[in-house]
Amino acid sequence: QVQLVESGGGLVQAGGSLRLSCVASGLTFSRNVMGWFRQAPGREREFVATITGSGSNSYYADSVKGRFTISRDNAKNTVYLQMNSLKPEDTAVYYCIADMNLAVVRGGRGSWGRGTQVTVSS
């Protein structure tokens, strides 16, 4: 059974930084594409970033490109999301997602964590 546990969320001022972590179990981590989505109140869940199993390729939503960086440590079964220059519009619950197929992850399907709240104050 796949289990994804996110951490690292919190309250930060605009312009600040946070690093989210997602620890995975119940899967062969290095064979899974990992990703992050987010959902703000009253809005649909949206794609943020994804990274391939080897870590050689990553993809970002235009809204976070240049500010967020996704990375992974396959020895620790962990994927990270470094978020810099945070804006109030980044406020959302951030979810980790995993699947062996990149298209599945990009499409918002696969195994989900329970999320971690990020709040950016102006």
Buried (B, 14 or more C-beta within 10 A) or exposed (E): EBEBBBBBBEEBEEEBEBEBBBBBEEBEBEEBBBBBBBBBEEEEBEBBBBBBBEBEEBBBBEBBEEBBBBBBEBEEBBBBBBBBEBBEEBBBBBBBBBBEEBEBBBEBEBBBBEBBEBBBEE
